[in-house]
């Protein structure tokens, strides 16, 4: 099971939007709308800035924007963003059920390590991949790398995310996906990308998986497997 971080496990979307607005103000460029910012969440930061502000063609200004965003976000994260309701319990349950857990995120490695360390989760996931050490979503490279590390075939993996980039990445990898509607993008938009499941609460994921396992048991029993 592979999870996006921001907007899927952690309620940080509002802070990302605020930090992007703060960077725009500091660099003297017009703010994008909240919805425009939410629409790029999931991309690596360089790709996000290039999408929102294609007019920024000066490398020094782009770097200043990136640094202003990072500084603002870190200030907002003095009190770490909380996990969404039910996430901690569900993840513990998945581990107890024998699932291997991974994170595929648009965060930098430094940023992810910081938040994992803050939660005491540095060794919690089997593997994590970040946008600055591989290709940014929706390129499927980070999913391929996670599968290779875990030695799991694509048909036995599931990508869970709150953005179109998560679902497109899964599709490009030939992987099933689950869309969550409480993060960056609404379910009405995410359903266009063909997720196997669309949910509004994280706890619904475990219930759905438990139902699938039970269906498989009944099917095996019926056919004498």
N, C-alpha and C positions, 0 to 999 in steps of 0.2 A: 504494500500500500504506500503510495507516494503522495505527499501532501505539499501543496503550496503553503507559504507561511503567512504573509500579510493578507488579511481579509478572509482567510480560510481557517487557520488555527488561532490567530491573534487579532484582536479588535484594534487595528492601528490605522485604518483607512483615513479617519479624520485628521490624524497627525500628519500623514503623508500629504494630504491636501493642504493643510496649514503650512507645512514646511515648503512646499512648492510655491505657494503664494508669497511666503516670506523671502524666498530666493529671488522671485521676480521683482519684488519691491526693492530689495537691496541692489539689484543690478539695473534698475531703472527701465524695466520692460513691463508692458501691460500684462496684468494677470490673465490667465486663462480661467474659464469657468470651473466650478467644482466638478461638474460632470465631465468636462474635458480632461481634467486631471485624473479622475477616477478611471477614465477609459484607457489610460496608459499604465495603470498599476499592474504590475506583473512583468513589465519589461525591465531590463537592466537600466540603471540610471542614465548612462550615455544615450541609449536608444530612446528613453523617455524624454529627455531634454530635447533631442533632435526632432522628435515627433511633435512636441508641444511648441517649440520655438525654432522652427527651421530657419528663421531670419538671423539667428545667432551664428555667424560664420567666422568670428574671431576666436581663435583658440584660447587666448587669455581670458576673454569674457566667458566662454563656455566653462573653463576651469573655475573661474570665480563663481559662476552660477552653481556649479556642482558643489563647491566648498560651502557656499552660503546655505544650500539645501541641507547638506550634511550637518553643518553646525546647528541650524535651526531644529532639525529633527532630533539631534542628540539632546538639545535643551528640553524639548518636549518629552523625551524619553527618560528624563531624570527619575520619573516614576514609570516603570516599564508598562507598556500596553498590556492589558489583561487578556488572558485566553477567553475565547467565546465560551458561553455556557455549555457544559457537558463535554468539552474537549479533553480535559485531563482524565476524566473517568473513562471516556471512550478509548483513548489511546492506551491507557493501562489495560483495558479489557481486550483490545486488539493484541497487545503483546502477550497477555495470558492465553489468548486463543491460538497463539503460534504464528501470527502474522509477522513478517519482517517489515519494518517501518523506515521510510525515507522521506527526505525533504528536497524539493526542487523549487528554488526561489530566485526571484530577481534581485534579492539583496546581495551585497558584497560578502565575501568570506569573513572579513573583519566584523561587519555588522551582524551576521548570523552568529558568529562565535560569541560576540558580546551578549546577545540576548539568550543564547543557550546557556552560557556560563551563569547569567543572572538567575536562571531557573534551576540550575544544577542539572542541566540536561546535556552536558557535553558528550556523554556516552549513552544517551537515551536512544537515539536513532541508529539504525544499522549503517546508514550512509547519508550524506547530505551533499548537494551540489548547488553552487552559487553562480550568478550570471557573470561575475568577473573572472571565473576560472574555466569557463566553457562558453558555448554559444548561448545568447539570450533567447528566451522564449519569443516566438513559437517554434524556433528550430528544435527538433527532437533530440539533439545531441546529449543533453543532460539526462534524459530518460534512458537513452542507450547506455550511457556510462553507469547509471544506477543499476540497470538490469545486468550489465556485465559484472559489476562488483558483487552483486547478490547471486549471480548465476541462476537467474530466474527468467523463463521465457516470457515473451510479451503477453501471451494469452493468459498468464497467471498474475498479471499486474493490473493495478487500477490507479489512475491519476485523479486526485480530488482537488478542485480549485474553484475560485470565485471570479475568474476572468476568462475572456475569450482566448487569451494567449495560452492559458493552461489547457483548455479543451482542444485548441488547434494543435498544440504541441503533442498532446496525446494522440490525436487523429493522425498526425504525420508519423508518429511512431507505430501506428497500428494497434494502439492500446485503448481499452475501454476507459471512460471517464465518468466522474460524478460532479455535477454542478451544484454549488452552494449559493443561495440567493441572499445571504445576509452580509455580503462583503462589498466589493467594488462595483459589481455590475448586477443588474436585476435578472431574475430567472427568465423573463420573457426574451431577453437578448441571448442568454446563454443556451437556451433550448435550441436555438438555430444551429448550434454546432453538434447536435446529436449525442448528448450525454446519455449513458445508460440509466441514470437516475438524476433527478433534480429535487433538492431538499431545501427547506428553510431553517432547519435545526440540525446541528451536528449529530445529535443523538439518533436521528433517523437513519443515519448511515449504518450504525451497528445493528439496528433492528432489521434493516434490509439485508445485510450480509448474513445475519443469523437465519433469516427466512430462506435465503438461497442455499445455505448449507443444509438446512432441514429438507428442502426440496430434493437436493442431490441424494440425501440419505434415503428418502422415500423411494426415489427412482431406482437407486441401486438395489434396495430391498425388493422392489417389485419385479425387477428383472434378474434377481438371483445373483447379483454381483458380490 
